[in-house]
Amino acid sequence: MRVDFDPAEMPRSDFYKLLTATVVPRPIAWVSTIDQYGVSANLAPHSFFSIAAVAPPVVQFSSVGRKDSLRNVEATGEFVVNLAPEGLAAQINDTATDFPHGISEFEAAGIAAEPSLRVKPPRVADSPVALECELHSTLRIGDSTVVFGRVVHAAISEEVLVDGHAEIDRLRPLSRLGKDEWGTVGGVHATPRIRYADWQGPATSGA
């Protein structure tokens, strides 16, 4: 038996909590930007994040409301998506604090930055992956804005690569769940996709 929920009859915050508790786990884009003057660097986690296209390579994240990340991207046309690793969980949570405009999360949270190669916003020095992006487009949907960024450079730590492939057990990415919950990588299994030519009928047990 199911319980029915109608977003049209619920407060926004209640349905938001339902969505974030059921659309799980969500990867985290730890987005670094810089203001239009090139002075104050911003860093914030965004858990509405995914790949939007492959050719050209485009990633997307959503800003719920108008936050500094969005304002900076609109002003400069650039941002960096840093992977949010398990080992930096406390710092990532620190950067979710609603600091006043103009305060750099890098400085406030004591996070080391390093120069990017193709864009002006800095990268998180201790993050194993940095995707440097140029703004492709934005799309306003209700109270949120989806930001699409073309990846113009990827910088990946040698420590997480095996034969040129980023290994999940070395990346150790965090994910967001419901409430104040965060997820870490648990059991991982590989299941090759089945070609139609090799189809033997429906599976009899879970993959």
Helices and strands as residue ranges (DSSP letters): G 7-9, H 12-22, E 26-27, E 29-34, E 41-46, E 49-53, E 58-64, H 68-76, E 78-83, G 86-88, H 89-94, H 105-108, E 113-114, E 123-124, E 129-141, E 144-156, G 158-160, E 161-162, E 165-166, H 168-171, E 175-176, E 182-183, G 196-198
